[in-house]
Amino acid sequence: MLRVILELFRIITIILVIGMVMGFIINSIYAIFGINVENTRGGWIVAMGIFPLLYVLYKNRLQFSGVYKNGGQVKLSSRATTILLCSSVLMLTVAPLFR
């Protein structure tokens, strides 16, 4: 039970820390081009575009290095990975249109 709680804490930490870093990087890239999506609908789309990236990162890499080991841990299929990454990139590219 303790391992499950530690893994949940790890997932929340991954979402917060890596998500904030990714958001900062994406907003910095937008700022280079003179685009500001903070405090707009585009900012929400950027946030929703980061979640599939984090999910793919966790399911394909990070779940195998955690404290909770389960025999049912499998990677995402290549098709699911491609769909999630493409939808994420699409959200990140259309976000400036909604500012």
Backbone bond lengths (Angstrom), bond angles and torsions (degrees), N, CA, C in turn:
res aa  C-N    CA-C-N  psi(-1)  N-CA   C-N-CA  omega(-1)  CA-C   N-CA-C  phi
1 M - - - 1.450 - - 1.528 111.10 -
2 L 1.314 116.40 -37.64 1.459 120.75 179.21 1.530 110.99 -64.77
3 R 1.334 116.18 -37.44 1.465 119.79 178.87 1.530 111.55 -64.14
4 V 1.313 117.12 -36.62 1.464 121.16 178.46 1.526 109.99 -66.04
5 I 1.314 116.64 -44.11 1.467 120.94 179.25 1.523 110.46 -63.81
6 L 1.336 116.86 -41.82 1.458 119.92 177.66 1.523 111.67 -64.16
7 E 1.325 116.62 -38.02 1.467 119.78 178.67 1.531 110.80 -68.35
8 L 1.311 117.95 -38.69 1.475 120.43 176.13 1.523 110.81 -63.69
9 F 1.324 116.70 -41.91 1.460 120.79 176.59 1.528 110.18 -61.94
10 R 1.325 116.66 -39.92 1.461 121.66 178.37 1.530 110.96 -64.19
11 I 1.323 117.38 -42.12 1.465 120.89 179.23 1.522 110.60 -63.72
12 I 1.318 117.24 -45.01 1.465 120.88 178.86 1.521 110.65 -61.76
13 T 1.329 116.71 -41.81 1.460 120.96 178.50 1.522 111.11 -63.92
14 I 1.331 116.88 -41.57 1.464 121.04 177.87 1.520 110.27 -61.00
15 I 1.323 116.44 -45.93 1.467 120.16 -179.50 1.519 110.72 -61.87
16 L 1.318 116.93 -44.58 1.467 119.78 -177.82 1.525 112.29 -70.03
17 V 1.313 117.07 -53.45 1.464 120.26 -173.12 1.527 111.64 -71.21
18 I 1.319 117.08 -56.08 1.462 119.53 -177.72 1.532 110.18 -66.91
19 G 1.330 117.29 -35.26 1.460 120.39 177.04 1.519 112.33 -63.12
20 M 1.336 116.66 -41.64 1.468 119.37 177.79 1.526 111.23 -66.85
21 V 1.317 117.19 -39.99 1.463 120.36 178.81 1.524 110.14 -64.29
22 M 1.327 116.74 -44.67 1.460 120.06 179.04 1.530 110.90 -63.87
23 G 1.325 116.96 -40.59 1.463 120.28 177.46 1.514 111.87 -62.73
24 F 1.335 116.57 -40.87 1.458 120.35 177.75 1.520 111.22 -63.46
25 I 1.330 116.36 -43.18 1.465 120.36 179.87 1.525 110.89 -63.95
26 I 1.325 116.84 -44.99 1.468 120.62 -179.00 1.521 110.63 -65.52
27 N 1.341 117.61 -43.55 1.464 119.93 177.68 1.522 111.50 -65.38
28 S 1.330 118.06 -31.89 1.463 120.94 176.35 1.529 110.65 -68.18
29 I 1.325 116.00 -39.27 1.467 119.42 177.05 1.521 110.23 -64.42
30 Y 1.325 117.05 -43.05 1.465 119.85 176.31 1.525 110.71 -61.80
31 A 1.331 117.84 -39.67 1.464 121.66 -178.96 1.522 111.33 -64.42
32 I 1.326 117.77 -33.04 1.466 120.62 177.09 1.518 109.95 -59.78
33 F 1.325 116.65 -37.07 1.461 121.26 179.52 1.526 112.99 -89.73
34 G 1.331 117.45 6.80 1.457 121.45 177.63 1.513 114.13 77.40
35 I 1.326 117.63 24.52 1.460 122.26 -178.96 1.517 108.77 -108.35
36 N 1.316 116.67 130.60 1.457 121.48 177.24 1.525 108.49 -119.04
37 V 1.335 116.46 113.67 1.460 120.36 -179.98 1.530 111.96 -109.24
38 E 1.323 117.03 2.91 1.458 119.56 -179.55 1.528 109.72 -68.21
39 N 1.318 116.16 140.81 1.471 124.23 179.37 1.523 112.49 60.82
40 T 1.333 116.17 34.07 1.463 121.56 175.60 1.524 108.34 -134.25
41 R 1.321 115.74 176.34 1.464 119.38 174.61 1.518 111.16 -63.96
42 G 1.321 116.80 -30.56 1.459 120.71 176.90 1.520 112.18 -62.81
43 G 1.321 116.96 -33.24 1.456 120.85 176.41 1.514 112.02 -64.25
44 W 1.324 116.22 -37.89 1.467 120.13 176.53 1.522 110.73 -67.05
45 I 1.320 116.92 -37.98 1.458 120.16 179.28 1.528 110.06 -66.88
46 V 1.337 116.90 -37.10 1.465 120.13 175.66 1.525 109.77 -62.17
47 A 1.325 116.82 -44.82 1.468 120.41 179.64 1.526 110.70 -61.88
48 M 1.324 117.34 -41.45 1.459 120.25 179.37 1.533 111.31 -72.35
49 G 1.319 117.86 -22.61 1.456 121.11 175.84 1.522 112.54 -77.98
50 I 1.318 116.80 -23.12 1.461 120.87 179.14 1.526 110.72 -77.08
51 F 1.308 118.47 -33.88 1.464 121.05 -177.17 1.532 113.95 -59.14
52 P 1.340 120.72 -45.02 1.471 117.97 176.42 1.528 112.61 -62.42
53 L 1.330 117.06 -34.42 1.464 119.77 176.81 1.526 110.85 -62.75
54 L 1.323 115.92 -44.06 1.462 120.26 178.85 1.527 111.13 -65.44
55 Y 1.318 116.64 -39.16 1.461 120.82 179.96 1.526 110.96 -63.29
56 V 1.328 116.80 -46.34 1.466 120.85 178.90 1.523 109.83 -63.72
57 L 1.317 117.33 -43.28 1.461 120.89 178.51 1.523 110.88 -59.47
58 Y 1.322 116.86 -44.31 1.463 119.74 -178.84 1.528 111.39 -68.44
59 K 1.337 116.92 -49.51 1.464 120.04 -174.86 1.529 112.68 -67.28
60 N 1.329 117.63 -32.40 1.463 119.43 -175.97 1.525 113.62 -94.54
61 R 1.325 119.00 -20.62 1.463 120.25 -176.59 1.526 113.19 -129.27
62 L 1.316 116.71 -57.18 1.460 120.38 -165.64 1.523 114.74 -75.25
63 Q 1.320 118.67 -24.15 1.458 119.41 -177.97 1.526 112.15 -67.48
64 F 1.314 116.88 -22.06 1.457 120.31 -178.08 1.524 112.86 -85.61
65 S 1.336 117.06 -8.14 1.459 120.15 -179.28 1.526 112.21 -109.44
66 G 1.322 118.36 8.77 1.456 121.70 -177.18 1.512 113.21 -85.19
67 V 1.329 115.02 -178.24 1.460 120.71 -179.44 1.522 111.96 -82.73
68 Y 1.333 117.37 -21.03 1.459 121.41 -178.24 1.519 109.12 -93.24
69 K 1.288 117.29 113.98 1.467 122.22 179.24 1.529 108.85 -108.17
70 N 1.313 114.88 127.19 1.453 121.62 -179.39 1.521 107.59 -139.27
71 G 1.299 117.29 141.13 1.458 120.85 -179.85 1.510 113.60 -67.81
72 G 1.324 118.35 -16.09 1.453 121.79 -177.69 1.514 114.38 -89.04
73 Q 1.317 117.61 8.46 1.463 120.06 -179.41 1.524 109.50 -78.50
74 V 1.311 116.05 119.44 1.465 121.24 178.63 1.523 108.90 -133.26
75 K 1.327 115.10 155.22 1.459 120.40 176.22 1.527 109.33 -74.03
76 L 1.320 115.63 160.47 1.456 120.44 172.04 1.519 108.81 -68.11
77 S 1.313 116.05 151.40 1.462 118.79 175.53 1.527 108.96 -67.43
78 S 1.296 116.17 158.85 1.464 119.23 -178.86 1.527 111.18 -64.33
79 R 1.320 116.55 -32.19 1.467 119.74 178.30 1.525 110.85 -67.66
80 A 1.340 117.11 -45.34 1.466 120.79 178.65 1.522 110.80 -63.64
81 T 1.328 116.48 -40.30 1.456 120.43 177.87 1.522 110.73 -61.70
82 T 1.316 116.66 -44.97 1.466 120.99 -179.74 1.520 111.30 -63.53
83 I 1.321 117.43 -43.87 1.465 120.97 -179.64 1.524 110.74 -63.27
84 L 1.327 117.02 -45.20 1.467 120.31 -179.63 1.523 111.76 -65.21
85 L 1.325 117.35 -42.99 1.465 120.13 179.97 1.528 111.44 -67.37
86 C 1.318 117.36 -39.91 1.469 119.94 178.24 1.522 111.84 -65.99
87 S 1.331 116.58 -40.49 1.473 118.69 178.22 1.521 110.63 -66.52
88 S 1.318 117.02 -36.34 1.450 120.36 178.19 1.530 111.51 -65.79
89 V 1.328 116.32 -45.85 1.466 120.12 178.36 1.523 110.52 -63.16
90 L 1.319 116.91 -38.66 1.461 120.30 177.62 1.530 110.96 -61.67
91 M 1.337 116.57 -45.74 1.475 119.31 178.31 1.520 111.72 -61.98
92 L 1.320 117.19 -39.00 1.464 120.15 -178.87 1.512 111.98 -71.18
93 T 1.328 118.30 -28.13 1.460 119.71 179.03 1.530 113.03 -83.53
94 V 1.331 118.11 -28.52 1.466 119.14 179.32 1.532 112.48 -90.55
95 A 1.301 118.01 -9.29 1.474 121.01 -178.00 1.528 112.90 -56.54
96 P 1.344 119.64 -41.86 1.473 118.15 179.46 1.521 113.94 -62.76
97 L 1.309 117.94 -20.66 1.472 120.06 179.75 1.523 111.78 -73.13
98 F 1.320 118.68 -16.45 1.457 122.91 -176.21 1.523 112.64 -105.48
99 R 1.303 117.77 26.02 1.469 118.49 -179.44 1.496 112.57 -88.02
